[in-house]
């Protein structure tokens, strides 16, 4: 792609973009939301006609603005929202619109045979070709999409946020397939917010910002620091706001909290104005601890004290009454009603405040939502826009706005920046700091060690459902967190355990 320029009314979306992908190369494209990544891919796929520039695939010019020509040239795009038809079988999806035929009749035997060969190329040789797509796990559906692209003789395969809803084991299977495609000489354009994935699977990376390419080089020439700086024009350490503030009295204390067998005798406290990080590897019990404190799952033992008062928190309602609010890890299934509007999502937890005689007061409804939108900087065309249409960062702001609408004293955040771009992360960090500066107590679970070190005043480390250490000040480092998380023993360095003797 050479000199690609694209304008929309009032927006210069692409500014002379050059992108070169070699045969058999995996090229990562990274950038904030709005950087131009999606527009560039739609130009490549023929969905948009560029105002200037040219596209060459396999040495031949591509007719810009023609999806049919792009497909014929071997360009295939797997979008974040998969295009498979759930009610159809695997084979029917693979050959949709192109089913093998024998004369005027469909040749289902040939379709099954071809489908088995395609599925074998993506590691699904044991998958039934007659299985309905709706019965498949999301990771398997993603691989079926790849097989569908291979049926179209793809020479350039574009993958847009392919791991956004996959489990870690499914991600590794997908990466194995990408490596096989590379060996076959198929070029892959890999778009992702997850920089660790870009470093693991890509041969090179291109950074876009404000519609332009600001850097493109082999992956060995990038570091996490340099990628982030190119994406947002800031140093990585400057993403974390200054966190100096006065701490107040203890706002939340948990004593010997248990949710057998996943959480056992967990004890810690957090003060007003403090951000406490919960660290640990997968299975450490961090999410279960937050859910137990919030009343999502009732504890099997232990105490929860809010502002020094013991509280029974067996339901979410009791948690809210105690001033505790929980922001879940999976905003897609637990945090948002995608088909509801932004305003409806934000005011769900405070309907009683904006109602009169059992009916929602329209004026209060609109003004309350507008105040929340302005406070959390939700970018949308209007409050009537469906929440599911927002970017990941703006969706997270909506979830956070709803949580803070209840005016809680304790805010539990589970992976608050997962799946959002670096710029949106910076905004979420500012909101977290604002909550703490306003006297709120924040407990944050994060799997990103730099995030914990950049945001938390103290870090409690968990392993196998127990607290195994506490880190703060000059002692805090990624190595120290990992040491506790992988080899710590019960009570090792954990202040709550020491206080109990």
Buried (B, 14 or more C-beta within 10 A) or exposed (E): BEEBBBBEEEEBBBBEBEBEBEEBBBBBBBBBBBBBBBBBBBBBBBBBEBBEBEBEBEEEEBEBEBEEBBBBBBBBBBBEEBEBEEEBBBBBBBBBEEBBEEEEEBBBEBBBEBBBEBBEBBBBEEBBBEBBBEEBEEBBBBBBBBBBBBBBEBBBBBBBBBBBBBEEEBBEBBBEBBEBBBEEEBBBBBBBBBBEBBBEBBBBBBBBBBBBBBBBEEBEEBEEEBBBBBBBEBEBEEBBBEBEBEBEEBBBBBBBBBBEEBBBBBBBBBBBBBBBBBBBBEEBBBBBBBBBBBBBBEBBEBBBBBBEEEBEBEBBEBBBBBBBBBBBBBBBEEBBEBEBBBBBBBBEBBEEEBEEEEEEBEEBBBEBBEEBBEBBBBBBEEBEBBBEEBBBBBBBBBBBBBBBBBEBBBBBBBBBBBBBBBBBBBBBBBBBBBBBBEBBBBBBBBBBBBBBBBBBBBBBBBBBBBBBBBBBEEEBEEEBBBBBBEEBEBBBBBBBBEEEE
